[in-house]
């Protein structure tokens, strides 16, 4: 199955709904990102590099959705 950005947003929405660390989805996202940094530290991963790669993926996905307009 090819995921669309709508599917990607819905997928993270489900994760945040289950995360339940804060009062809002925004709180949950902040906690999830902080926890991902802790996980990265403990597993020898460079969070900043992974985040940069994730941003590149995000931009590529936006570009694809817009038909190459970026």
N, CA, C and O atoms as a Tripos MOL2 file, in Angstrom:
@<TRIPOS>MOLECULE
protein
  280   279    70     0     0
PROTEIN
NO_CHARGES

@<TRIPOS>ATOM
      1 N           0.8460   -1.1880    0.0000 N.3       1 UNK1
      2 CA          0.0000    0.0000    0.0000 C.3       1 UNK1
      3 C           0.8850    1.2420    0.0000 C.2       1 UNK1
      4 O           1.8470    1.3320    0.7630 O.2       1 UNK1
      5 N           0.5570    2.1750   -0.8420 N.am      2 UNK2
      6 CA          1.2750    3.4370   -0.8820 C.3       2 UNK2
      7 C           0.5900    4.4170    0.0760 C.2       2 UNK2
      8 O          -0.6030    4.6990   -0.0420 O.2       2 UNK2
      9 N           1.3730    4.9210    1.0170 N.am      3 UNK3
     10 CA          0.8180    5.8450    1.9910 C.3       3 UNK3
     11 C           0.7860    7.2560    1.4340 C.2       3 UNK3
     12 O           1.7200    7.6990    0.7640 O.2       3 UNK3
     13 N          -0.2980    7.9510    1.7210 N.am      4 UNK4
     14 CA         -0.4010    9.3660    1.3950 C.3       4 UNK4
     15 C          -0.0790   10.1520    2.6670 C.2       4 UNK4
     16 O           0.0030    9.5850    3.7560 O.2       4 UNK4
     17 N           0.1010   11.4510    2.5130 N.am      5 UNK5
     18 CA          0.3560   12.2730    3.7000 C.3       5 UNK5
     19 C          -0.8440   12.2720    4.6320 C.2       5 UNK5
     20 O          -0.6890   12.4080    5.8460 O.2       5 UNK5
     21 N          -2.0250   12.1200    4.0800 N.am      6 UNK6
     22 CA         -3.2280   11.9920    4.9140 C.3       6 UNK6
     23 C          -3.1330   10.7280    5.7710 C.2       6 UNK6
     24 O          -3.4610   10.7530    6.9570 O.2       6 UNK6
     25 N          -2.6820    9.6230    5.1680 N.am      7 UNK7
     26 CA         -2.5040    8.3750    5.9170 C.3       7 UNK7
     27 C          -1.4180    8.5290    6.9860 C.2       7 UNK7
     28 O          -1.5670    8.0520    8.1110 O.2       7 UNK7
     29 N          -0.3390    9.1910    6.6210 N.am      8 UNK8
     30 CA          0.7570    9.3950    7.5780 C.3       8 UNK8
     31 C           0.2820   10.2050    8.7750 C.2       8 UNK8
     32 O           0.5970    9.8720    9.9170 O.2       8 UNK8
     33 N          -0.4710   11.2610    8.5200 N.am      9 UNK9
     34 CA         -0.9890   12.0950    9.6160 C.3       9 UNK9
     35 C          -1.9530   11.2990   10.4920 C.2       9 UNK9
     36 O          -1.9280   11.4260   11.7160 O.2       9 UNK9
     37 N          -2.7940   10.4870    9.8780 N.am     10 UNK10
     38 CA         -3.7340    9.6630   10.6460 C.3      10 UNK10
     39 C          -2.9940    8.6380   11.4940 C.2      10 UNK10
     40 O          -3.3860    8.3550   12.6260 O.2      10 UNK10
     41 N          -1.9150    8.0820   10.9340 N.am     11 UNK11
     42 CA         -1.1340    7.0790   11.6620 C.3      11 UNK11
     43 C          -0.5220    7.6790   12.9260 C.2      11 UNK11
     44 O          -0.5880    7.0640   13.9900 O.2      11 UNK11
     45 N           0.0690    8.8640   12.8280 N.am     12 UNK12
     46 CA          0.6520    9.4760   14.0150 C.3      12 UNK12
     47 C          -0.4490    9.9410   14.9630 C.2      12 UNK12
     48 O          -0.2460    9.9690   16.1760 O.2      12 UNK12
     49 N          -1.5990   10.3040   14.4300 N.am     13 UNK13
     50 CA         -2.7350   10.6600   15.2860 C.3      13 UNK13
     51 C          -3.1270    9.5060   16.1920 C.2      13 UNK13
     52 O          -3.4520    9.7080   17.3620 O.2      13 UNK13
     53 N          -3.0960    8.2880   15.6430 N.am     14 UNK14
     54 CA         -3.4150    7.0960   16.4460 C.3      14 UNK14
     55 C          -2.3580    6.8680   17.5240 C.2      14 UNK14
     56 O          -2.6840    6.5130   18.6560 O.2      14 UNK14
     57 N          -1.0990    7.0710   17.1680 N.am     15 UNK15
     58 CA         -0.0210    6.9170   18.1570 C.3      15 UNK15
     59 C          -0.2090    7.9190   19.2890 C.2      15 UNK15
     60 O          -0.1280    7.5590   20.4630 O.2      15 UNK15
     61 N          -0.4590    9.1720   18.9360 N.am     16 UNK16
     62 CA         -0.6190   10.2060   19.9690 C.3      16 UNK16
     63 C          -1.8330    9.9490   20.8510 C.2      16 UNK16
     64 O          -1.7940   10.2050   22.0550 O.2      16 UNK16
     65 N          -2.9020    9.4480   20.2620 N.am     17 UNK17
     66 CA         -4.1040    9.1440   21.0490 C.3      17 UNK17
     67 C          -3.8310    8.0650   22.0860 C.2      17 UNK17
     68 O          -4.4300    8.0690   23.1610 O.2      17 UNK17
     69 N          -2.9310    7.1440   21.7680 N.am     18 UNK18
     70 CA         -2.5870    6.0620   22.7030 C.3      18 UNK18
     71 C          -1.4790    6.4490   23.6610 C.2      18 UNK18
     72 O          -1.3250    5.8250   24.7110 O.2      18 UNK18
     73 N          -0.7010    7.4710   23.3170 N.am     19 UNK19
     74 CA          0.4610    7.8390   24.1290 C.3      19 UNK19
     75 C           0.0300    8.3640   25.4930 C.2      19 UNK19
     76 O           0.5940    7.9790   26.5170 O.2      19 UNK19
     77 N          -0.9580    9.2330   25.5070 N.am     20 UNK20
     78 CA         -1.6230    9.6960   26.7350 C.3      20 UNK20
     79 C          -0.6810   10.1270   27.8630 C.2      20 UNK20
     80 O          -0.8620    9.7120   29.0070 O.2      20 UNK20
     81 N           0.3090   10.9460   27.5570 N.am     21 UNK21
     82 CA          1.1920   11.4510   28.6050 C.3      21 UNK21
     83 C           0.8050   12.8630   29.0270 C.2      21 UNK21
     84 O           1.2180   13.3330   30.0870 O.2      21 UNK21
     85 N           0.0230   13.5320   28.2070 N.am     22 UNK22
     86 CA         -0.3620   14.9090   28.5050 C.3      22 UNK22
     87 C          -1.8420   15.1270   28.3100 C.2      22 UNK22
     88 O          -2.6020   14.1870   28.0790 O.2      22 UNK22
     89 N          -2.2400   16.3790   28.4060 N.am     23 UNK23
     90 CA         -3.6530   16.7290   28.2850 C.3      23 UNK23
     91 C          -4.1140   16.8830   26.8340 C.2      23 UNK23
     92 O          -5.3040   16.7610   26.5400 O.2      23 UNK23
     93 N          -3.1740   17.1500   25.9340 N.am     24 UNK24
     94 CA         -3.5330   17.3910   24.5350 C.3      24 UNK24
     95 C          -2.6270   16.5660   23.6190 C.2      24 UNK24
     96 O          -1.6110   16.0180   24.0460 O.2      24 UNK24
     97 N          -3.0250   16.4970   22.3580 N.am     25 UNK25
     98 CA         -2.1710   15.8210   21.3790 C.3      25 UNK25
     99 C          -0.8230   16.5240   21.2580 C.2      25 UNK25
    100 O           0.2030   15.8740   21.0590 O.2      25 UNK25
    101 N          -0.8240   17.8500   21.3770 N.am     26 UNK26
    102 CA          0.4400   18.5910   21.3160 C.3      26 UNK26
    103 C           1.3490   18.2000   22.4810 C.2      26 UNK26
    104 O           2.5490   18.0010   22.2950 O.2      26 UNK26
    105 N           0.7770   18.0920   23.6820 N.am     27 UNK27
    106 CA          1.5540   17.6300   24.8470 C.3      27 UNK27
    107 C           2.1240   16.2410   24.5860 C.2      27 UNK27
    108 O           3.2900   15.9720   24.8740 O.2      27 UNK27
    109 N           1.2920   15.3700   24.0410 N.am     28 UNK28
    110 CA          1.7180   14.0000   23.7650 C.3      28 UNK28
    111 C           2.8410   13.9690   22.7300 C.2      28 UNK28
    112 O           3.7750   13.1760   22.8500 O.2      28 UNK28
    113 N           2.7520   14.8230   21.7220 N.am     29 UNK29
    114 CA          3.8020   14.8720   20.7060 C.3      29 UNK29
    115 C           5.1240   15.3540   21.3090 C.2      29 UNK29
    116 O           6.1830   14.8030   21.0070 O.2      29 UNK29
    117 N           5.0630   16.3690   22.1480 N.am     30 UNK30
    118 CA          6.2750   16.8660   22.8130 C.3      30 UNK30
    119 C           6.9070   15.7510   23.6400 C.2      30 UNK30
    120 O           8.1170   15.5380   23.5780 O.2      30 UNK30
    121 N           6.0920   15.0450   24.4090 N.am     31 UNK31
    122 CA          6.6160   13.9400   25.2320 C.3      31 UNK31
    123 C           7.1770   12.8140   24.3710 C.2      31 UNK31
    124 O           8.2140   12.2390   24.7020 O.2      31 UNK31
    125 N           6.5010   12.4960   23.2710 N.am     32 UNK32
    126 CA          6.9810   11.4600   22.3650 C.3      32 UNK32
    127 C           8.3390   11.8370   21.7850 C.2      32 UNK32
    128 O           9.2420   11.0020   21.7210 O.2      32 UNK32
    129 N           8.4860   13.0730   21.3700 N.am     33 UNK33
    130 CA          9.7630   13.5180   20.8000 C.3      33 UNK33
    131 C          10.8700   13.5260   21.8500 C.2      33 UNK33
    132 O          12.0000   13.1310   21.5630 O.2      33 UNK33
    133 N          10.5510   13.9750   23.0650 N.am     34 UNK34
    134 CA         11.5480   13.9440   24.1460 C.3      34 UNK34
    135 C          11.9460   12.5090   24.4550 C.2      34 UNK34
    136 O          13.1280   12.2170   24.6400 O.2      34 UNK34
    137 N          10.9670   11.6110   24.5120 N.am     35 UNK35
    138 CA         11.2620   10.2000   24.7810 C.3      35 UNK35
    139 C          12.0890    9.5830   23.6560 C.2      35 UNK35
    140 O          12.9470    8.7370   23.9090 O.2      35 UNK35
    141 N          11.8360   10.0010   22.4200 N.am     36 UNK36
    142 CA         12.6380    9.5110   21.2950 C.3      36 UNK36
    143 C          14.0910    9.9510   21.4430 C.2      36 UNK36
    144 O          15.0060    9.2130   21.0760 O.2      36 UNK36
    145 N          14.3040   11.1420   21.9740 N.am     37 UNK37
    146 CA         15.6730   11.5920   22.2240 C.3      37 UNK37
    147 C          16.3410   10.7320   23.2970 C.2      37 UNK37
    148 O          17.5050   10.3540   23.1630 O.2      37 UNK37
    149 N          15.5960   10.4250   24.3610 N.am     38 UNK38
    150 CA         16.1400    9.5380   25.4010 C.3      38 UNK38
    151 C          16.4730    8.1630   24.8190 C.2      38 UNK38
    152 O          17.5240    7.5920   25.1130 O.2      38 UNK38
    153 N          15.5660    7.6400   23.9930 N.am     39 UNK39
    154 CA         15.7970    6.3470   23.3610 C.3      39 UNK39
    155 C          17.0600    6.3980   22.5080 C.2      39 UNK39
    156 O          17.8820    5.4830   22.5480 O.2      39 UNK39
    157 N          17.2060    7.4620   21.7440 N.am     40 UNK40
    158 CA         18.3840    7.6140   20.8890 C.3      40 UNK40
    159 C          19.6720    7.6190   21.7100 C.2      40 UNK40
    160 O          20.6440    6.9520   21.3540 O.2      40 UNK40
    161 N          19.6760    8.3710   22.8010 N.am     41 UNK41
    162 CA         20.8500    8.4090   23.6780 C.3      41 UNK41
    163 C          21.2160    7.0150   24.1640 C.2      41 UNK41
    164 O          22.3830    6.6230   24.1240 O.2      41 UNK41
    165 N          20.2300    6.2770   24.6150 N.am     42 UNK42
    166 CA         20.4780    4.9590   25.2060 C.3      42 UNK42
    167 C          20.8030    3.8820   24.1780 C.2      42 UNK42
    168 O          21.3000    2.8110   24.5270 O.2      42 UNK42
    169 N          20.5210    4.1690   22.9150 N.am     43 UNK43
    170 CA         20.7680    3.1830   21.8650 C.3      43 UNK43
    171 C          21.8350    3.6310   20.8700 C.2      43 UNK43
    172 O          21.9470    3.0800   19.7750 O.2      43 UNK43
    173 N          22.6120    4.6310   21.2610 N.am     44 UNK44
    174 CA         23.7310    5.0680   20.4460 C.3      44 UNK44
    175 C          23.3540    5.6730   19.1080 C.2      44 UNK44
    176 O          24.1170    5.5910   18.1460 O.2      44 UNK44
    177 N          22.1880    6.2740   19.0450 N.am     45 UNK45
    178 CA         21.7190    6.8940   17.8060 C.3      45 UNK45
    179 C          21.8680    8.4190   17.9000 C.2      45 UNK45
    180 O          21.7450    8.9940   18.9820 O.2      45 UNK45
    181 N          22.1280    9.0510   16.7860 N.am     46 UNK46
    182 CA         22.2490   10.4960   16.7070 C.3      46 UNK46
    183 C          20.8820   11.0740   16.3500 C.2      46 UNK46
    184 O          20.5040   11.1140   15.1790 O.2      46 UNK46
    185 N          20.1430   11.5220   17.3650 N.am     47 UNK47
    186 CA         18.7840   11.9950   17.1270 C.3      47 UNK47
    187 C          18.7630   13.1420   16.1250 C.2      47 UNK47
    188 O          17.8970   13.1820   15.2500 O.2      47 UNK47
    189 N          19.7070   14.0790   16.2410 N.am     48 UNK48
    190 CA         19.7240   15.2270   15.3320 C.3      48 UNK48
    191 C          19.8550   14.7630   13.8800 C.2      48 UNK48
    192 O          19.1860   15.2980   12.9960 O.2      48 UNK48
    193 N          20.7090   13.7740   13.6330 N.am     49 UNK49
    194 CA         20.8690   13.2510   12.2790 C.3      49 UNK49
    195 C          19.5970   12.5400   11.8170 C.2      49 UNK49
    196 O          19.1650   12.7090   10.6770 O.2      49 UNK49
    197 N          19.0080   11.7530   12.6970 N.am     50 UNK50
    198 CA         17.7630   11.0620   12.3380 C.3      50 UNK50
    199 C          16.6420   12.0650   12.0720 C.2      50 UNK50
    200 O          15.8360   11.8770   11.1610 O.2      50 UNK50
    201 N          16.5970   13.1250   12.8680 N.am     51 UNK51
    202 CA         15.5870   14.1670   12.6810 C.3      51 UNK51
    203 C          15.8020   14.8800   11.3420 C.2      51 UNK51
    204 O          14.8380   15.2090   10.6500 O.2      51 UNK51
    205 N          17.0750   15.1190   10.9770 N.am     52 UNK52
    206 CA         17.3710   15.7410    9.6870 C.3      52 UNK52
    207 C          16.9010   14.8440    8.5440 C.2      52 UNK52
    208 O          16.3140   15.3180    7.5710 O.2      52 UNK52
    209 N          17.1670   13.5450    8.6730 N.am     53 UNK53
    210 CA         16.6980   12.6020    7.6600 C.3      53 UNK53
    211 C          15.1770   12.5720    7.5800 C.2      53 UNK53
    212 O          14.6030   12.5190    6.4930 O.2      53 UNK53
    213 N          14.5310   12.6070    8.7440 N.am     54 UNK54
    214 CA         13.0670   12.6220    8.7750 C.3      54 UNK54
    215 C          12.5290   13.8780    8.0840 C.2      54 UNK54
    216 O          11.5360   13.8210    7.3580 O.2      54 UNK54
    217 N          13.1920   15.0060    8.3160 N.am     55 UNK55
    218 CA         12.7630   16.2560    7.6670 C.3      55 UNK55
    219 C          12.9230   16.1550    6.1510 C.2      55 UNK55
    220 O          12.0640   16.6220    5.4020 O.2      55 UNK55
    221 N          14.0120   15.5520    5.7020 N.am     56 UNK56
    222 CA         14.2050   15.3390    4.2660 C.3      56 UNK56
    223 C          13.0840   14.4680    3.6890 C.2      56 UNK56
    224 O          12.5720   14.7470    2.6040 O.2      56 UNK56
    225 N          12.7100   13.4210    4.4130 N.am     57 UNK57
    226 CA         11.6020   12.5500    3.9730 C.3      57 UNK57
    227 C          10.3110   13.3570    3.8950 C.2      57 UNK57
    228 O           9.5600   13.2560    2.9250 O.2      57 UNK57
    229 N          10.0630   14.1580    4.9280 N.am     58 UNK58
    230 CA          8.8640   15.0010    4.9800 C.3      58 UNK58
    231 C           8.7950   15.9220    3.7590 C.2      58 UNK58
    232 O           7.7580   16.0190    3.1010 O.2      58 UNK58
    233 N           9.9150   16.5960    3.4650 N.am     59 UNK59
    234 CA          9.9350   17.4960    2.3090 C.3      59 UNK59
    235 C           9.6970   16.7390    1.0120 C.2      59 UNK59
    236 O           8.9770   17.2180    0.1360 O.2      59 UNK59
    237 N          10.2900   15.5770    0.8840 N.am     60 UNK60
    238 CA         10.0980   14.7590   -0.3100 C.3      60 UNK60
    239 C           8.6370   14.3340   -0.4530 C.2      60 UNK60
    240 O           8.0810   14.3520   -1.5510 O.2      60 UNK60
    241 N           8.0240   13.9530    0.6620 N.am     61 UNK61
    242 CA          6.6200   13.5310    0.6400 C.3      61 UNK61
    243 C           5.7060   14.7020    0.2840 C.2      61 UNK61
    244 O           4.7320   14.5300   -0.4500 O.2      61 UNK61
    245 N           6.0180   15.8910    0.8010 N.am     62 UNK62
    246 CA          5.2390   17.0760    0.4250 C.3      62 UNK62
    247 C           5.3820   17.3570   -1.0630 C.2      62 UNK62
    248 O           4.4020   17.6380   -1.7540 O.2      62 UNK62
    249 N           6.6120   17.2780   -1.5420 N.am     63 UNK63
    250 CA          6.8840   17.5280   -2.9480 C.3      63 UNK63
    251 C           6.1260   16.5430   -3.8330 C.2      63 UNK63
    252 O           5.5300   16.9230   -4.8410 O.2      63 UNK63
    253 N           6.1590   15.2730   -3.4380 N.am     64 UNK64
    254 CA          5.4420   14.2470   -4.2090 C.3      64 UNK64
    255 C           3.9400   14.5420   -4.2430 C.2      64 UNK64
    256 O           3.2990   14.4330   -5.2870 O.2      64 UNK64
    257 N           3.3960   14.9160   -3.0920 N.am     65 UNK65
    258 CA          1.9610   15.1940   -3.0100 C.3      65 UNK65
    259 C           1.5710   16.4000   -3.8730 C.2      65 UNK65
    260 O           0.4830   16.4460   -4.4470 O.2      65 UNK65
    261 N           2.4750   17.3630   -3.9480 N.am     66 UNK66
    262 CA          2.2040   18.5820   -4.7290 C.3      66 UNK66
    263 C           2.5800   18.4320   -6.1950 C.2      66 UNK66
    264 O           2.4720   19.3810   -6.9720 O.2      66 UNK66
    265 N           3.0190   17.2470   -6.5650 N.am     67 UNK67
    266 CA          3.3730   17.0070   -7.9530 C.3      67 UNK67
    267 C           4.7110   17.5870   -8.3640 C.2      67 UNK67
    268 O           4.9120   17.9460   -9.5240 O.2      67 UNK67
    269 N           5.6400   17.6800   -7.3970 N.am     68 UNK68
    270 CA          6.9790   18.1610   -7.7240 C.3      68 UNK68
    271 C           7.1070   19.6690   -7.7280 C.2      68 UNK68
    272 O           7.9800   20.2170   -8.4010 O.2      68 UNK68
    273 N           6.2430   20.3510   -6.9800 N.am     69 UNK69
    274 CA          6.2310   21.8170   -6.9860 C.3      69 UNK69
    275 C           7.2940   22.4460   -6.1140 C.2      69 UNK69
    276 O           7.5350   23.6470   -6.2340 O.2      69 UNK69
    277 N           7.9570   21.6740   -5.2190 N.am     70 UNK70
    278 CA          8.9580   22.2800   -4.3280 C.3      70 UNK70
    279 C          10.2640   22.5320   -5.0410 C.2      70 UNK70
    280 O          11.2100   23.0370   -4.4370 O.2      70 UNK70
@<TRIPOS>BOND
     1     1     2 1
     2     2     3 1
     3     3     4 2
     4     3     5 am
     5     5     6 1
     6     6     7 1
     7     7     8 2
     8     7     9 am
     9     9    10 1
    10    10    11 1
    11    11    12 2
    12    11    13 am
    13    13    14 1
    14    14    15 1
    15    15    16 2
    16    15    17 am
    17    17    18 1
    18    18    19 1
    19    19    20 2
    20    19    21 am
    21    21    22 1
    22    22    23 1
    23    23    24 2
    24    23    25 am
    25    25    26 1
    26    26    27 1
    27    27    28 2
    28    27    29 am
    29    29    30 1
    30    30    31 1
    31    31    32 2
    32    31    33 am
    33    33    34 1
    34    34    35 1
    35    35    36 2
    36    35    37 am
    37    37    38 1
    38    38    39 1
    39    39    40 2
    40    39    41 am
    41    41    42 1
    42    42    43 1
    43    43    44 2
    44    43    45 am
    45    45    46 1
    46    46    47 1
    47    47    48 2
    48    47    49 am
    49    49    50 1
    50    50    51 1
    51    51    52 2
    52    51    53 am
    53    53    54 1
    54    54    55 1
    55    55    56 2
    56    55    57 am
    57    57    58 1
    58    58    59 1
    59    59    60 2
    60    59    61 am
    61    61    62 1
    62    62    63 1
    63    63    64 2
    64    63    65 am
    65    65    66 1
    66    66    67 1
    67    67    68 2
    68    67    69 am
    69    69    70 1
    70    70    71 1
    71    71    72 2
    72    71    73 am
    73    73    74 1
    74    74    75 1
    75    75    76 2
    76    75    77 am
    77    77    78 1
    78    78    79 1
    79    79    80 2
    80    79    81 am
    81    81    82 1
    82    82    83 1
    83    83    84 2
    84    83    85 am
    85    85    86 1
    86    86    87 1
    87    87    88 2
    88    87    89 am
    89    89    90 1
    90    90    91 1
    91    91    92 2
    92    91    93 am
    93    93    94 1
    94    94    95 1
    95    95    96 2
    96    95    97 am
    97    97    98 1
    98    98    99 1
    99    99   100 2
   100    99   101 am
   101   101   102 1
   102   102   103 1
   103   103   104 2
   104   103   105 am
   105   105   106 1
   106   106   107 1
   107   107   108 2
   108   107   109 am
   109   109   110 1
   110   110   111 1
   111   111   112 2
   112   111   113 am
   113   113   114 1
   114   114   115 1
   115   115   116 2
   116   115   117 am
   117   117   118 1
   118   118   119 1
   119   119   120 2
   120   119   121 am
   121   121   122 1
   122   122   123 1
   123   123   124 2
   124   123   125 am
   125   125   126 1
   126   126   127 1
   127   127   128 2
   128   127   129 am
   129   129   130 1
   130   130   131 1
   131   131   132 2
   132   131   133 am
   133   133   134 1
   134   134   135 1
   135   135   136 2
   136   135   137 am
   137   137   138 1
   138   138   139 1
   139   139   140 2
   140   139   141 am
   141   141   142 1
   142   142   143 1
   143   143   144 2
   144   143   145 am
   145   145   146 1
   146   146   147 1
   147   147   148 2
   148   147   149 am
   149   149   150 1
   150   150   151 1
   151   151   152 2
   152   151   153 am
   153   153   154 1
   154   154   155 1
   155   155   156 2
   156   155   157 am
   157   157   158 1
   158   158   159 1
   159   159   160 2
   160   159   161 am
   161   161   162 1
   162   162   163 1
   163   163   164 2
   164   163   165 am
   165   165   166 1
   166   166   167 1
   167   167   168 2
   168   167   169 am
   169   169   170 1
   170   170   171 1
   171   171   172 2
   172   171   173 am
   173   173   174 1
   174   174   175 1
   175   175   176 2
   176   175   177 am
   177   177   178 1
   178   178   179 1
   179   179   180 2
   180   179   181 am
   181   181   182 1
   182   182   183 1
   183   183   184 2
   184   183   185 am
   185   185   186 1
   186   186   187 1
   187   187   188 2
   188   187   189 am
   189   189   190 1
   190   190   191 1
   191   191   192 2
   192   191   193 am
   193   193   194 1
   194   194   195 1
   195   195   196 2
   196   195   197 am
   197   197   198 1
   198   198   199 1
   199   199   200 2
   200   199   201 am
   201   201   202 1
   202   202   203 1
   203   203   204 2
   204   203   205 am
   205   205   206 1
   206   206   207 1
   207   207   208 2
   208   207   209 am
   209   209   210 1
   210   210   211 1
   211   211   212 2
   212   211   213 am
   213   213   214 1
   214   214   215 1
   215   215   216 2
   216   215   217 am
   217   217   218 1
   218   218   219 1
   219   219   220 2
   220   219   221 am
   221   221   222 1
   222   222   223 1
   223   223   224 2
   224   223   225 am
   225   225   226 1
   226   226   227 1
   227   227   228 2
   228   227   229 am
   229   229   230 1
   230   230   231 1
   231   231   232 2
   232   231   233 am
   233   233   234 1
   234   234   235 1
   235   235   236 2
   236   235   237 am
   237   237   238 1
   238   238   239 1
   239   239   240 2
   240   239   241 am
   241   241   242 1
   242   242   243 1
   243   243   244 2
   244   243   245 am
   245   245   246 1
   246   246   247 1
   247   247   248 2
   248   247   249 am
   249   249   250 1
   250   250   251 1
   251   251   252 2
   252   251   253 am
   253   253   254 1
   254   254   255 1
   255   255   256 2
   256   255   257 am
   257   257   258 1
   258   258   259 1
   259   259   260 2
   260   259   261 am
   261   261   262 1
   262   262   263 1
   263   263   264 2
   264   263   265 am
   265   265   266 1
   266   266   267 1
   267   267   268 2
   268   267   269 am
   269   269   270 1
   270   270   271 1
   271   271   272 2
   272   271   273 am
   273   273   274 1
   274   274   275 1
   275   275   276 2
   276   275   277 am
   277   277   278 1
   278   278   279 1
   279   279   280 2
@<TRIPOS>SUBSTRUCTURE
     1 UNK1         2 RESIDUE 1 A UNK
     2 UNK2         6 RESIDUE 1 A UNK
     3 UNK3        10 RESIDUE 1 A UNK
     4 UNK4        14 RESIDUE 1 A UNK
     5 UNK5        18 RESIDUE 1 A UNK
     6 UNK6        22 RESIDUE 1 A UNK
     7 UNK7        26 RESIDUE 1 A UNK
     8 UNK8        30 RESIDUE 1 A UNK
     9 UNK9        34 RESIDUE 1 A UNK
    10 UNK10       38 RESIDUE 1 A UNK
    11 UNK11       42 RESIDUE 1 A UNK
    12 UNK12       46 RESIDUE 1 A UNK
    13 UNK13       50 RESIDUE 1 A UNK
    14 UNK14       54 RESIDUE 1 A UNK
    15 UNK15       58 RESIDUE 1 A UNK
    16 UNK16       62 RESIDUE 1 A UNK
    17 UNK17       66 RESIDUE 1 A UNK
    18 UNK18       70 RESIDUE 1 A UNK
    19 UNK19       74 RESIDUE 1 A UNK
    20 UNK20       78 RESIDUE 1 A UNK
    21 UNK21       82 RESIDUE 1 A UNK
    22 UNK22       86 RESIDUE 1 A UNK
    23 UNK23       90 RESIDUE 1 A UNK
    24 UNK24       94 RESIDUE 1 A UNK
    25 UNK25       98 RESIDUE 1 A UNK
    26 UNK26      102 RESIDUE 1 A UNK
    27 UNK27      106 RESIDUE 1 A UNK
    28 UNK28      110 RESIDUE 1 A UNK
    29 UNK29      114 RESIDUE 1 A UNK
    30 UNK30      118 RESIDUE 1 A UNK
    31 UNK31      122 RESIDUE 1 A UNK
    32 UNK32      126 RESIDUE 1 A UNK
    33 UNK33      130 RESIDUE 1 A UNK
    34 UNK34      134 RESIDUE 1 A UNK
    35 UNK35      138 RESIDUE 1 A UNK
    36 UNK36      142 RESIDUE 1 A UNK
    37 UNK37      146 RESIDUE 1 A UNK
    38 UNK38      150 RESIDUE 1 A UNK
    39 UNK39      154 RESIDUE 1 A UNK
    40 UNK40      158 RESIDUE 1 A UNK
    41 UNK41      162 RESIDUE 1 A UNK
    42 UNK42      166 RESIDUE 1 A UNK
    43 UNK43      170 RESIDUE 1 A UNK
    44 UNK44      174 RESIDUE 1 A UNK
    45 UNK45      178 RESIDUE 1 A UNK
    46 UNK46      182 RESIDUE 1 A UNK
    47 UNK47      186 RESIDUE 1 A UNK
    48 UNK48      190 RESIDUE 1 A UNK
    49 UNK49      194 RESIDUE 1 A UNK
    50 UNK50      198 RESIDUE 1 A UNK
    51 UNK51      202 RESIDUE 1 A UNK
    52 UNK52      206 RESIDUE 1 A UNK
    53 UNK53      210 RESIDUE 1 A UNK
    54 UNK54      214 RESIDUE 1 A UNK
    55 UNK55      218 RESIDUE 1 A UNK
    56 UNK56      222 RESIDUE 1 A UNK
    57 UNK57      226 RESIDUE 1 A UNK
    58 UNK58      230 RESIDUE 1 A UNK
    59 UNK59      234 RESIDUE 1 A UNK
    60 UNK60      238 RESIDUE 1 A UNK
    61 UNK61      242 RESIDUE 1 A UNK
    62 UNK62      246 RESIDUE 1 A UNK
    63 UNK63      250 RESIDUE 1 A UNK
    64 UNK64      254 RESIDUE 1 A UNK
    65 UNK65      258 RESIDUE 1 A UNK
    66 UNK66      262 RESIDUE 1 A UNK
    67 UNK67      266 RESIDUE 1 A UNK
    68 UNK68      270 RESIDUE 1 A UNK
    69 UNK69      274 RESIDUE 1 A UNK
    70 UNK70      278 RESIDUE 1 A UNK
